[in-house]
Amino acid sequence: MEPMEKEVNSPGPPDDSLDASMQFLPDSEAKKMENTRFACRTIVVTVLIILAAVLALLVGLLVWHFHLRTEGRVKKVFSGSMTISNHNFLEEYEDYNSVQFKELASRVSKQMKGVYSHEPILSRYYINTIVQAFSEASNDTVVAYYLSEFNVPVAKASAVNEAIKSIEQDEGSKQGRKRLGLEHKPSNSLLFKNMMSGAVDARMVNSNLRGHFKNAHHARTGETGFIQSPNFPNSPYPPNIYTEWQLRADPAHRIRLEFTALNLEKECQNDFIRLYDSLVPTEKQVMVEKCGYYNPTEQPMYLSSGNVMLVTLVTNGEKNFPGFRAIYSQVPIEIQGCGGKLTGMNGTFSSPGFPSYYPPKIQCVWDIEVPAGKHVRVKFNKFSMREPGETPNHCPKDYLEINNHRMCGEKPANTVRSSRTNQMTVKFFSDMSYVDMGFSAEFEAFQPNNPCPEQFQCDNDVCVDPKLKCDGYDDCGDMSDERDCVCSEEIHVKCKNGFCKPKYWWCDGVNDCGDNTDEENCGPLCKTWEVPCRNGRCVPEHKKCDGHNDCGDGTDESECPRSIVLSCSEYTYKCKNNNCISKQNPQCDGEQDCEDGSDEEDCDCGTRPYKSSRIVGGEESSEGEWPWQVSLHMRGEGHVCGASVISSLWLITAAHCVQDTEKFKYSQSDQWEVYLGLHTQHHASEGSVQKNLKRIISHPEYDPKTYDNDIALMELDSPVTLSQNIWPICLPAATHEFPAGLDVWITGWGQTREEGSLATVLQKAEVRIINDTVCNQLMNNEVTPRMICAGVLTGGVDACQGDSGGPMSSVDPDSGRLFLAGVVSWGDGCGRKNKPGVYTRVTKYRNWIREESGV
């Protein structure tokens, strides 16, 4: 955006500001001579009057200036465009350094001053207008894009906004001509039509933006070009800059823009990309605002409504990221599949450009007709038509209309709409701002008296495989496939609310029934007035926290304000003085429980410099959020496995990551490159470090067939400097409990889906610890006591190939520290239903880790 040139006008007093006390003496014919004394007195009086007048003028100016200062002013920049209907386009108009561009731009600027002069409030505060670009309209005329600046008192800002709206001119409007003052213009004046304008986003005229970069490109048929942020990909984009790329296509074509890389700061208030269906940043024509990271497999693609598009990048002064790269090209204006007649028993249709984002200002109508006697059903596999600030209630902007019923927002997969005849009309509409992915749908004919032949009909008209009825999962989306089920005591938990849930979900720490039926009566079958002990015994409730070890394993004293000293067992925490205490998980909780204070030693671990909100299920992590996460690279092969930092010298990973194959010697330390503090693969940030290994210690009893004892230690060739991006995770004591149902986090750069590609940015997902008995049933009795299971049994969230060796982190609710609960080991596929991930149980190896590494 070009800086606005200001015309400085020194304010002067109004015409009637001269002091009325100033008088001119009359000339008298009778008096030829003046008395000297009288003359002197007259001079003195005159001088005094003049001084008084000057003083009054100065006071008036000061009062006026003070009023102006205290009133407050704001810089208002409006962007706009209009067609110059009596002027033909020249190729030179695309070059803003050409003589032709400057001449036409000057004429537009002067005439815009005349436009604003017809609105008193605009002419009063107007500074100037600068033309930003020209493009070619379909009829060989010129479209001009401009920025106009006003210096407006704060109190008048809303009035100026309304005045700007009043000069807009819709296509074919006759009212606008008079308002623009064009009816009596000379014959050589430019004729403005279809005028549109609006305020520019305040973030784009921020006074902190020091740098401005402007680029222009014209797409040609059969050719592609690319644009990218400054310094991409070698280093982050600069701070506090505004960069714009003006993209043009030939008349009767659209711009197609596809992002091949997109990695910005997560918060759009800081750094953001905006796309406009224009060549100036007009709020009414903003297509999308982007920030954060997008997986390369997503590669969002956008289409313009006409032959122009503006891409803008704004950055602030902190946390600069790699940026973006995008490919542009031109495509014909006509979009295949936008409406038409659909007939037959079934078929498919989708929004224009799907799975890319649909363009603005488009309308499509599909008339669906199936054979007589049948009805029409449309099922949406994808439906996303969201717009900022809009609720999906009345859909005033982008919408899909089926038989006069509008739809917008986000709808779940398998959403169905049906007709009561053999015909259906589907209308798609998008306005000039904000676009989304749209929809993908399929239609089919069905018999009204048998709508789901050989299938189960859900209450929402979805048809599902009858085998899915009463399987415990909500396959319909409205739970109708799980109603009126007959529970089998052998395979089901019968919920009080009537639902049947798989028995292996019983006592897994998750309320699957919805009324907690499946989580009742867990553990030893103790009476309601008894406390269940971990060793299977039951003791009276009143003996809890009485200072005596009634359970025999300390359970009844484990969650009390004060610990007691017990005989050491597998359930008790052992202090350095060899005393054992009853408190469960006392390590590094901020309270001294051991007499010697050893439970609070070596607690400089498990803290994160950055806090972020939890996002369940495979989302990008924030930089520095998991500072113990390590990426292990095989030289020449890239990322292979993950690992965790446990000290400045030692890492923990999975033993199966360091087992030799015919091709690679994974067990040899000199074959590895270790990346610590890494957030994005192939992008070494300021906080990341690359190290080599000194040695690898795989557990001597690792079984490659069963993955039992799947744990290994790695020693760095030299200590790494700990920082906010590189920090050790806490190692749990051998007695640390990670109960079923506990929420834990898994992280890594592994495949984002089964048989998919590796992630570029560190991913995180929240899963739950699964009951040991349940997990063993689900995993064909292949889970040993040295393994721990975690996942989401409904599927969709899991670790995968490439995550091996990485951490499963558990947050201590009291101290907020994170403990290494598990090491990613193995699983049956990735994210499958009823197939949790299996992890090495770190508590079983606490002594071995200490013996080998000293940590």
C-alpha positions in Angstrom: 0.0 0.0 0.0 1.5 3.3 -1.1 2.0 5.8 1.8 -0.6 8.6 1.6 0.9 12.0 0.6 -0.5 14.8 2.8 -1.4 18.3 1.7 -0.6 20.6 4.7 -2.9 23.6 4.9 -2.1 26.1 7.6 -5.4 27.0 9.4 -6.2 30.7 9.4 -8.8 32.8 11.0 -12.2 33.2 9.4 -13.0 36.3 7.3 -14.8 38.1 10.1 -12.0 37.6 12.5 -10.6 41.2 12.3 -11.3 43.2 15.4 -14.3 45.6 15.0 -12.7 48.2 17.3 -10.2 49.2 14.7 -11.3 52.5 13.2 -10.2 54.8 10.3 -10.2 58.5 11.1 -12.3 60.8 8.6 -10.5 63.5 6.6 -11.8 67.0 7.5 -11.6 69.9 5.0 -12.0 72.5 7.8 -9.1 71.2 9.8 -5.9 71.6 7.9 -3.6 71.4 10.9 -3.6 68.8 13.7 -2.7 69.7 17.3 0.6 67.9 18.2 -0.7 66.9 21.6 -3.9 65.5 20.1 -1.9 63.7 17.4 0.3 61.9 20.0 -2.7 60.9 22.0 -4.3 59.5 18.9 -1.2 57.5 18.0 -1.0 56.0 21.5 -4.7 55.1 21.4 -4.3 53.6 17.9 -1.2 51.5 19.0 -3.1 50.2 22.0 -6.1 49.3 19.9 -3.8 47.4 17.5 -2.1 45.6 20.3 -5.4 44.6 21.8 -6.6 43.4 18.5 -3.4 41.3 18.0 -3.7 39.9 21.5 -7.4 39.0 20.9 -6.4 37.3 17.6 -3.7 35.3 19.3 -6.0 34.2 22.1 -8.6 33.2 19.5 -6.0 31.1 17.6 -4.9 29.4 20.8 -8.4 28.6 21.8 -9.1 27.3 18.4 -5.9 25.2 18.3 -6.5 23.9 21.8 -10.1 22.9 20.8 -8.7 21.1 17.7 -6.1 19.3 19.8 -8.5 18.1 22.5 -11.1 17.1 19.9 -8.9 14.3 18.7 -8.3 13.2 15.1 -8.0 9.8 13.4 -6.6 8.7 10.1 -9.2 7.0 8.0 -8.2 5.2 4.8 -10.9 4.0 2.4 -10.3 1.6 -0.4 -12.5 1.4 -3.5 -12.9 0.6 -7.1 -15.0 1.7 -10.1 -15.3 1.1 -13.8 -14.2 3.9 -16.1 -16.8 3.2 -18.8 -15.6 5.7 -21.3 -11.9 4.7 -21.4 -10.2 1.7 -23.0 -7.6 -0.4 -21.3 -4.0 -0.3 -22.3 -1.3 -2.9 -21.3 0.8 0.0 -19.9 -1.8 0.5 -17.1 -0.5 -2.7 -15.4 2.9 -0.9 -14.8 2.5 1.7 -12.1 5.8 3.2 -13.2 4.6 3.9 -16.8 3.7 7.3 -18.1 0.3 6.1 -19.1 -0.4 4.8 -15.6 0.6 8.0 -14.0 -1.4 10.2 -16.4 -4.6 8.2 -15.9 -4.0 7.9 -12.1 -3.7 11.7 -11.9 -7.0 12.2 -13.7 -8.7 9.7 -11.4 -7.3 11.4 -8.3 -8.4 14.8 -9.4 -11.9 13.7 -10.3 -12.2 11.8 -7.0 -11.5 15.1 -5.2 -14.5 16.5 -7.1 -16.6 13.5 -6.1 -15.9 14.1 -2.4 -16.5 17.8 -2.8 -20.2 17.1 -3.3 -20.4 15.7 0.3 -19.5 18.6 2.7 -18.3 16.4 5.5 -16.0 14.5 3.1 -14.5 17.6 1.5 -13.8 19.1 4.9 -11.6 16.3 6.0 -10.3 15.0 2.7 -6.5 14.6 2.3 -5.9 12.9 -1.1 -6.6 9.9 -3.3 -3.9 7.6 -4.7 -4.6 5.1 -7.4 -3.2 1.6 -6.6 -3.9 -0.3 -9.8 -5.8 -0.7 -13.0 -7.2 -3.8 -14.5 -9.0 -4.7 -17.7 -12.8 -5.3 -17.6 -14.5 -7.8 -19.8 -15.7 -5.1 -22.2 -12.2 -3.7 -22.7 -12.8 -0.8 -20.3 -10.8 0.0 -17.2 -11.3 -0.8 -13.6 -9.5 1.6 -11.2 -8.5 0.7 -7.7 -7.7 3.5 -5.2 -7.1 4.5 -1.6 -8.5 7.8 -0.2 -7.2 9.3 3.1 -9.2 11.5 5.4 -8.1 13.3 8.7 -11.3 13.0 10.7 -12.3 14.2 14.2 -13.1 11.1 16.3 -16.6 12.4 16.9 -17.2 12.6 13.1 -15.8 9.1 12.2 -19.2 7.5 11.9 -20.6 10.3 9.9 -17.7 10.1 7.4 -18.3 6.3 7.1 -22.0 7.0 6.2 -21.0 9.6 3.7 -18.6 7.2 2.0 -21.5 4.7 1.7 -23.7 7.3 0.2 -21.4 7.8 -2.8 -21.4 4.1 -3.8 -23.0 3.4 -7.1 -24.5 0.1 -7.9 -24.5 -1.2 -11.5 -27.2 0.4 -13.5 -27.9 3.0 -10.8 -29.1 6.4 -12.1 -29.3 8.0 -8.7 -25.5 7.7 -8.3 -24.8 9.9 -11.3 -26.2 13.0 -9.7 -24.5 12.2 -6.5 -21.2 11.9 -8.2 -21.7 15.1 -10.1 -21.1 13.7 -13.5 -24.2 15.0 -15.3 -22.6 18.3 -16.3 -19.0 17.2 -16.6 -16.9 18.2 -19.7 -16.8 15.6 -22.5 -13.2 14.6 -21.6 -14.2 13.6 -18.0 -13.9 10.0 -16.9 -17.3 8.3 -16.4 -17.3 6.3 -13.2 -19.7 3.3 -12.8 -20.2 0.6 -10.3 -18.3 2.4 -7.6 -17.6 0.5 -4.4 -15.7 1.6 -1.3 -15.1 0.8 2.4 -12.7 1.4 5.3 -9.4 -0.4 5.2 -8.7 -2.8 8.1 -6.9 -0.8 10.8 -4.1 -3.5 11.1 -3.1 -2.6 7.5 -2.5 1.1 8.1 -0.8 0.6 11.5 1.9 3.2 12.2 4.2 0.4 13.4 4.4 -1.0 9.8 7.8 0.2 8.7 8.3 -1.8 5.5 6.1 -1.9 2.4 6.6 -4.2 -0.6 4.5 -4.2 -3.7 4.5 -6.8 -6.4 2.4 -7.3 -9.6 2.0 -10.4 -11.7 -0.2 -11.4 -14.7 -1.1 -15.0 -15.3 -1.2 -16.4 -18.8 -3.0 -19.4 -20.2 -0.9 -22.6 -19.8 1.6 -20.9 -17.5 2.0 -20.9 -13.7 3.9 -18.6 -11.5 4.6 -18.4 -7.8 4.6 -15.9 -5.0 6.2 -16.2 -1.6 6.8 -14.2 1.6 10.1 -12.3 1.9 13.1 -14.5 2.7 11.1 -17.7 2.2 12.2 -20.5 2.8 15.7 -19.7 4.0 14.7 -17.5 7.0 11.6 -16.1 8.7 9.8 -13.1 7.2 10.8 -9.7 8.5 8.9 -8.0 11.3 6.4 -5.1 11.0 5.9 -5.2 7.2 3.0 -4.9 4.8 3.5 -6.8 1.6 1.0 -7.1 -1.3 0.9 -9.1 -4.5 -1.5 -7.9 -7.2 -2.5 -10.9 -9.4 -4.2 -10.3 -12.8 -5.6 -12.7 -15.4 -6.9 -12.1 -18.9 -10.5 -11.0 -19.3 -13.1 -13.8 -19.0 -10.7 -15.7 -16.7 -10.3 -16.3 -13.0 -7.2 -16.3 -10.8 -6.4 -19.7 -9.2 -4.2 -19.6 -6.2 -2.9 -22.7 -4.4 -0.8 -22.6 -1.2 2.0 -25.2 -1.2 3.4 -24.0 2.1 1.8 -21.9 4.9 3.4 -21.4 8.3 2.6 -18.2 10.2 2.2 -17.3 13.8 -0.9 -18.9 15.3 -2.7 -15.7 16.3 -4.1 -13.8 13.3 -4.0 -10.5 15.3 -0.2 -10.7 15.0 0.7 -12.1 11.6 -1.8 -12.9 8.9 -2.5 -13.3 5.1 -5.6 -11.9 3.5 -6.9 -12.6 0.0 -9.2 -10.0 -1.7 -11.4 -10.4 -4.7 -10.0 -7.0 -5.8 -6.7 -5.2 -6.2 -7.1 -3.1 -3.1 -7.8 -4.3 0.5 -11.6 -3.8 0.4 -13.3 -5.3 3.5 -16.4 -6.0 1.4 -14.3 -8.3 -0.8 -12.0 -10.1 1.6 -12.1 -13.8 0.7 -10.3 -15.3 3.6 -7.8 -14.5 6.4 -5.1 -17.1 7.1 -2.6 -17.6 9.9 -1.1 -20.6 11.7 0.2 -23.8 10.1 -1.3 -25.9 7.4 -0.2 -29.4 6.6 1.3 -29.7 3.1 -1.3 -32.3 2.2 -4.0 -29.7 2.7 -2.7 -27.1 0.2 -5.8 -24.7 0.3 -6.8 -23.4 -3.1 -8.9 -20.3 -4.0 -10.6 -18.9 -7.0 -11.4 -15.3 -7.7 -14.8 -14.2 -9.0 -13.2 -12.2 -11.8 -9.8 -11.6 -13.3 -8.0 -10.0 -10.3 -6.9 -11.0 -6.8 -4.9 -9.3 -4.1 -2.7 -11.2 -1.6 -1.5 -9.3 1.5 0.8 -10.3 4.3 1.0 -8.2 7.5 3.5 -9.1 10.3 4.1 -7.7 13.8 7.4 -7.3 15.6 7.5 -10.7 17.4 7.7 -14.4 16.6 8.3 -14.4 12.9 7.7 -17.7 11.1 8.8 -19.2 7.7 5.8 -17.7 5.8 4.2 -19.0 2.7 4.6 -20.1 -0.9 1.7 -20.2 -3.4 1.2 -21.0 -7.1 -1.0 -18.8 -9.3 -2.5 -19.5 -12.7 -5.6 -18.5 -14.7 -8.6 -20.6 -15.5 -11.7 -19.9 -17.6 -14.4 -18.0 -16.0 -16.9 -20.8 -16.6 -16.9 -23.4 -13.9 -17.9 -26.9 -14.8 -20.7 -28.4 -12.7 -22.2 -25.2 -11.4 -25.8 -26.2 -11.6 -27.8 -28.0 -14.2 -30.3 -30.8 -14.6 -29.6 -34.0 -12.6 -31.6 -37.1 -13.4 -31.5 -40.9 -12.9 -31.4 -43.1 -9.8 -28.4 -41.5 -8.2 -25.5 -39.0 -8.9 -23.1 -36.6 -7.3 -22.7 -32.8 -7.3 -20.6 -30.3 -5.3 -20.0 -26.6 -4.8 -17.9 -24.9 -7.5 -14.2 -25.8 -7.2 -14.7 -28.4 -4.5 -12.6 -29.6 -2.6 -11.0 -26.2 -3.2 -12.7 -23.1 -1.8 -15.6 -21.9 -3.9 -15.3 -18.4 -5.4 -17.2 -15.3 -4.3 -20.1 -13.9 -6.2 -21.4 -17.1 -7.7 -24.8 -18.8 -7.9 -25.6 -22.4 -9.0 -29.0 -24.1 -9.3 -29.4 -27.9 -9.6 -32.8 -29.4 -10.6 -32.8 -33.0 -9.5 -35.4 -35.4 -10.9 -35.7 -39.1 -10.2 -38.2 -41.6 -11.7 -41.8 -41.1 -10.9 -43.1 -42.7 -7.8 -39.8 -42.3 -6.0 -38.5 -39.6 -3.7 -35.1 -37.8 -3.6 -32.6 -38.0 -0.8 -29.4 -35.9 -0.7 -26.6 -36.9 1.6 -23.7 -34.5 2.3 -20.3 -36.1 2.8 -18.9 -32.6 3.5 -20.6 -29.4 4.3 -18.7 -26.2 5.3 -20.1 -22.8 4.5 -19.0 -20.7 7.5 -18.6 -16.9 7.6 -17.1 -14.9 10.5 -19.7 -13.6 12.9 -22.6 -15.4 11.3 -24.7 -18.1 13.0 -26.2 -20.9 10.9 -29.8 -19.9 11.9 -31.0 -17.7 9.1 -28.0 -17.8 6.6 -28.0 -14.2 5.2 -24.8 -14.5 3.2 -23.4 -17.8 1.7 -26.0 -20.6 1.8 -27.4 -23.7 0.2 -31.1 -23.8 -0.3 -33.1 -27.0 -0.6 -36.8 -26.7 -1.3 -36.8 -23.2 0.2 -34.9 -24.3 3.3 -31.5 -22.6 3.7 -28.4 -24.3 5.1 -25.0 -22.8 6.2 -22.3 -23.2 8.8 -20.7 -26.6 9.5 -22.7 -29.8 9.2 -21.6 -33.3 10.3 -20.9 -35.9 7.6 -23.9 -37.9 6.4 -26.3 -35.0 6.9 -29.4 -35.8 4.9 -32.2 -33.8 3.3 -35.1 -35.5 1.6 -38.1 -34.5 -0.6 -41.6 -35.8 -0.6 -41.7 -35.9 -4.4 -39.5 -37.1 -7.2 -38.1 -33.6 -7.6 -35.8 -31.3 -5.7 -34.3 -27.9 -6.3 -30.9 -27.1 -4.8 -29.6 -23.5 -4.9 -26.0 -22.5 -4.0 -25.2 -18.8 -3.4 -22.1 -17.0 -2.3 -21.8 -13.2 -1.8 -18.7 -11.1 -2.5 -16.9 -11.7 0.8 -15.5 -14.7 2.7 -15.5 -18.2 1.1 -15.2 -21.7 2.5 -14.7 -25.2 1.2 -18.4 -25.7 0.4 -20.0 -29.1 0.0 -19.9 -32.5 -1.6 -23.2 -34.4 -2.0 -24.7 -37.4 -3.5 -28.4 -37.9 -4.4 -30.4 -41.0 -4.8 -33.9 -42.1 -5.4 -35.7 -44.2 -2.8 -39.1 -45.8 -2.4 -41.2 -43.8 0.1 -42.4 -47.0 1.7 -38.9 -48.6 1.9 -36.3 -45.8 2.1 -33.4 -48.0 3.3 -33.6 -51.4 1.6 -31.5 -53.9 3.4 -30.2 -51.1 5.7 -31.2 -49.5 8.9 -33.0 -46.2 8.6 -31.9 -43.6 11.2 -34.3 -41.0 12.5 -32.5 -38.4 10.4 -33.0 -40.4 7.2 -29.4 -41.7 7.1 -29.1 -45.3 6.1 -26.4 -47.4 7.8 -25.3 -51.0 7.7 -27.6 -53.1 10.0 -24.5 -54.6 11.6 -23.7 -51.2 13.1 -27.0 -51.1 15.1 -26.5 -51.6 18.8 -22.7 -51.8 18.5 -22.2 -49.0 21.1 -21.2 -46.4 18.6 -23.4 -43.5 17.3 -23.2 -44.3 13.6 -26.3 -42.4 12.7 -25.2 -39.2 14.3 -28.5 -38.9 16.4 -28.0 -42.1 18.5 -31.1 -43.6 16.8 -29.1 -46.8 15.9 -28.4 -47.3 19.6 -31.9 -47.0 20.9 -34.2 -49.9 21.7 -31.3 -52.4 21.9 -31.4 -55.7 23.8 -28.3 -55.9 26.0 -26.5 -59.2 26.4 -24.9 -59.7 29.8 -22.0 -61.5 28.2 -20.9 -58.7 25.8 -22.7 -55.5 27.0 -22.9 -53.1 29.9 -26.5 -52.2 30.3 -26.8 -48.4 30.9 -29.5 -47.1 33.1 -30.6 -44.8 30.3 -31.3 -47.9 28.1 -28.2 -47.9 25.9 -26.0 -50.9 25.6 -22.2 -50.4 25.6 -19.4 -52.9 24.9 -18.4 -54.6 28.1 -14.7 -53.9 27.5 -15.6 -50.2 28.1 -16.6 -51.0 31.6 -14.4 -49.3 34.2 -12.1 -47.7 31.6 -12.4 -44.3 33.3 -14.7 -42.9 30.5 -18.4 -42.2 30.9 -19.5 -44.0 27.8 -23.1 -44.5 28.9 -23.6 -40.9 29.5 -25.1 -41.6 32.9 -21.8 -43.1 34.3 -23.4 -46.6 34.6 -20.3 -48.2 33.0 -18.0 -46.6 35.6 -19.9 -47.8 38.7 -18.9 -50.7 40.9 -15.3 -50.7 39.6 -12.4 -52.2 41.5 -12.9 -54.7 44.4 -16.5 -55.4 45.2 -16.5 -53.4 48.4 -19.5 -52.2 50.3 -20.6 -48.6 49.8 -19.3 -47.8 53.2 -15.9 -49.3 52.5 -12.6 -48.2 50.9 -11.2 -50.4 48.1 -7.5 -51.1 48.5 -5.1 -51.6 45.6 -4.2 -55.0 47.0 -7.9 -56.1 46.8 -8.8 -55.7 50.4 -11.7 -53.5 51.7 -11.5 -51.4 54.9 -14.2 -49.3 56.6 -14.5 -45.7 55.3 -14.0 -44.3 58.8 -10.5 -45.7 58.8 -9.4 -43.6 55.9 -6.7 -41.0 56.8 -6.7 -42.1 60.5 -2.9 -42.4 60.5 -2.8 -46.2 60.4 -2.1 -48.5 57.4 -5.4 -50.5 57.5 -5.2 -51.6 53.9 -1.7 -53.0 54.3 -0.5 -51.2 51.1 -1.2 -47.7 52.3 -4.1 -47.0 50.0 -6.3 -45.7 52.8 -3.6 -43.2 53.7 -2.4 -42.4 50.1 -4.6 -39.4 49.5 -4.4 -37.7 52.8 -2.9 -34.3 53.8 -0.2 -36.0 55.7 1.8 -39.1 54.8 2.7 -41.9 57.1 5.9 -44.1 57.1 5.2 -47.6 56.0 6.9 -50.8 55.2 8.2 -50.6 51.7 6.2 -52.4 49.0 5.4 -52.0 45.3 2.7 -49.5 46.3 4.9 -47.1 48.3 7.3 -44.3 47.5 10.8 -44.9 48.7 12.8 -41.9 50.1 16.5 -41.6 49.9 16.8 -42.5 53.6 15.1 -45.8 52.7 11.8 -44.8 54.5 8.7 -45.5 52.5 5.6 -43.2 52.7 2.0 -43.7 52.0 1.3 -40.7 49.8 0.5 -41.6 46.2 2.7 -39.7 43.6 4.5 -37.4 46.1 7.4 -36.7 43.7 7.8 -33.1 42.7 4.3 -32.0 43.8 5.7 -29.0 45.7 5.2 -30.5 49.2 7.9 -32.2 51.2 6.7 -35.6 52.2 9.9 -37.4 53.0 11.7 -36.5 56.1 14.9 -35.9 54.1 13.1 -33.9 51.4 14.2 -36.3 48.7 10.8 -36.4 47.1 11.3 -32.7 46.1 14.9 -33.2 44.8 15.8 -33.2 41.1 12.5 -31.4 40.2 13.9 -29.0 37.7 12.0 -30.8 35.0 8.6 -31.1 33.3 7.9 -27.4 33.0 6.9 -25.5 29.8 7.6 -21.9 29.0 4.6 -21.5 26.8 1.0 -22.2 27.8 -1.6 -23.1 25.3 -5.2 -24.3 25.2 -5.9 -28.0 24.7 -6.9 -29.1 21.3 -8.1 -32.7 21.2 -7.0 -34.8 18.3 -4.0 -34.3 16.1 -3.4 -30.6 16.1 -0.3 -28.5 15.6 1.6 -27.7 18.8 2.9 -24.3 19.7 6.7 -23.6 19.5 8.3 -24.5 22.8 5.2 -26.3 24.1 6.9 -29.7 24.3 10.6 -28.8 25.0 11.6 -32.4 25.8 10.5 -33.7 22.3 13.4 -34.9 20.2 13.5 -35.7 16.5 15.9 -38.6 15.6 17.2 -38.4 12.0 19.1 -41.2 10.3 21.8 -39.6 8.3 20.6 -39.1 4.7 17.1 -40.4 5.5 15.5 -37.7 7.6 13.2 -38.2 10.6 12.8 -41.8 11.8 11.7 -41.8 15.4 11.1 -39.5 18.4 12.7 -39.4 21.8 12.5 -37.5 25.1 15.1 -35.3 26.9 15.6 -36.5 30.5 18.8 -34.5 31.2 21.3 -32.3 29.5 23.1 -35.5 28.3 20.5 -38.3 28.1 17.5 -39.2 26.0 14.9 -42.0 26.1 13.5 -43.7 23.0 12.1 -47.0 21.9 14.4 -50.0 21.6 12.8 -51.0 18.2 14.0 -47.6 16.8 17.7 -48.7 17.2 17.5 -52.3 15.9 19.6 -53.0 12.8 18.0 -53.9 9.4 19.6 -55.2 6.3 19.9 -51.7 4.9 20.6 -49.6 8.0 22.7 -49.9 11.1 20.4 -48.2 13.5 22.3 -49.5 16.6 25.4 -47.5 15.7 25.5 -44.1 17.3 27.4 -42.4 14.5 24.5 -43.0 12.1 22.1 -40.6 13.9 21.5 -36.9 14.0 19.6 -35.6 17.0 17.5 -32.5 16.7 16.4 -30.9 20.0 14.1 -27.9 20.4 12.8 -28.5 16.9 9.2 -27.5 16.0 9.1 -27.7 12.2 11.0 -30.3 10.2 13.6 -28.9 7.9 13.4 -25.6 9.6 16.0 -25.0 12.2 14.8 -22.2 14.4 16.9 -20.0 16.8 16.0 -22.3 19.7 16.8 -25.6 18.0 20.1 -27.6 18.3 21.6 -30.4 16.3 23.7 -32.9 18.2 25.5 -36.2 17.7 25.3 -39.4 19.8 28.1 -40.9 21.9 26.4 -44.2 22.6 23.1 -46.1 22.5 22.0 -48.5 25.3 19.1 -50.7 24.3 17.3 -52.7 27.1 19.0 -56.1 27.3 15.7 -58.0 27.4 14.0 -56.2 24.5 11.9 -58.8 22.5 11.5 -57.7 18.8 8.7 -60.1 18.3 6.5 -58.9 21.2 7.9 -55.4 21.7 8.3 -56.3 25.4 10.9 -54.0 27.2 10.8 -51.6 24.2 13.0 -48.9 25.7 16.5 -47.5 25.0 18.8 -44.8 26.3 20.9 -42.4 24.1 23.8 -40.4 25.4 24.7 -37.2 23.6 28.3 -36.6 22.6 28.3 -33.4 24.8 25.8 -31.8 27.1 23.1 -29.6 25.5 22.4 -26.2 26.9 19.0 -26.3 28.5 16.6 -23.5 27.4 12.9 -22.7 27.1 12.9 -24.8 23.9 15.0 -27.7 25.3 14.1 -29.0 28.7 13.9 -32.4 30.4 10.6 -34.1 31.2 10.2 -35.6 34.7 10.8 -39.3 35.2 8.1 -40.9 37.4 9.0 -43.0 40.4 8.5 -46.7 40.2 5.4 -46.4 42.3 3.9 -43.5 40.3 0.2 -44.3 39.4 -1.3 -43.5 36.0 -4.9 -44.7 36.5 -7.3 -45.7 33.8 -9.2 -42.7 32.4 -6.3 -40.3 33.0 -5.9 -37.8 30.1 -2.4 -37.8 28.7 -0.7 -36.2 25.7 1.2 -37.9 22.8 3.4 -35.8 20.5 5.5 -36.4 17.4 6.1 -35.9 13.6 4.7 -39.3 12.6 2.1 -40.0 10.0 -1.1 -38.0 10.3 -3.1 -41.0 9.2 -2.6 -44.6 8.5 -0.4 -45.1 5.4 -0.2 -41.3 5.2 2.8 -38.9 5.1 4.9 -37.6 8.0 3.9 -34.3 9.6 6.0 -31.2 9.1 5.1 -29.4 12.3 5.1 -31.2 15.7 1.7 -32.6 16.3 -0.1 -33.2 19.6 -3.1 -35.2 20.6 -4.9 -35.9 23.9 -5.8 -39.5 24.7 -6.8 -41.5 27.8 -5.2 -44.3 29.7 -7.1 -47.5 29.0 -7.8 -50.2 31.7 -5.2 -52.9 31.5 -7.7 -55.8 31.3 -9.8 -54.0 28.7 -6.7 -53.3 26.6 -5.4 -56.8 26.8 -8.8 -58.1 25.5 -8.7 -55.6 22.6 -5.1 -56.3 21.7 -5.4 -60.2 21.6 -3.7 -60.7 25.0 -0.4 -59.3 23.6 -0.1 -56.6 26.3 2.5 -57.4 29.0 2.6 -55.7 32.5 5.5 -53.6 31.2 3.2 -51.9 28.7 0.5 -49.3 29.2 -2.4 -48.5 26.7 -3.8 -45.2 25.8 -6.2 -44.0 23.1 -9.7 -43.1 22.2 -11.7 -46.3 21.6 -14.1 -44.6 19.2 -11.0 -44.2 16.9 -9.5 -41.2 15.1 -6.8 -40.2 17.6 -3.6 -42.2 18.0 0.1 -42.3 17.5 1.4 -43.7 14.2 4.5 -44.6 12.3 7.2 -42.0 12.9 6.0 -41.3 16.4 7.9 -44.3 17.9 10.2 -43.5 20.8 8.4 -40.3 21.5 6.8 -39.3 24.8 3.4 -39.9 26.3 3.2 -37.1 28.8 1.1 -36.8 31.9 0.3 -33.5 33.6 0.4 -33.6 37.4 -2.7 -31.8 38.6 -1.1 -30.3 41.6 2.3 -29.0 40.4 1.5 -28.8 36.7 4.7 -30.7 35.9 4.7 -33.3 33.1 5.9 -36.8 33.7 7.0 -39.4 31.2 4.2 -42.0 31.5 5.1 -44.0 28.4 7.2 -44.3 25.3 5.4 -44.8 21.9 5.9 -48.5 21.1 3.3 -50.3 18.9 -0.3 -50.6 17.8 -2.7 -52.3 15.4 -2.9 -49.7 12.6 -3.4 -46.0 13.5 -6.6 -44.6 15.1 -8.8 -47.6 14.5 -11.9 -48.3 16.5 -11.2 -50.3 19.7 -7.5 -50.4 18.9 -5.6 -48.2 21.4 -1.9 -47.4 21.2 0.5 -49.4 23.3 3.3 -47.7 25.1 6.3 -48.8 27.2 5.4 -48.3 30.9 8.3 -46.1 32.1 7.7 -46.8 35.8 8.8 -50.3 35.3 12.3 -49.1 34.2 13.0 -46.4 36.7 15.8 -48.3 38.4 17.4 -49.5 35.1 17.4 -45.9 33.8 19.1 -44.7 37.0 21.7 -47.5 36.8 22.6 -46.9 33.2 22.5 -43.0 33.0 22.6 -41.8 36.6 19.4 -39.8 36.0 
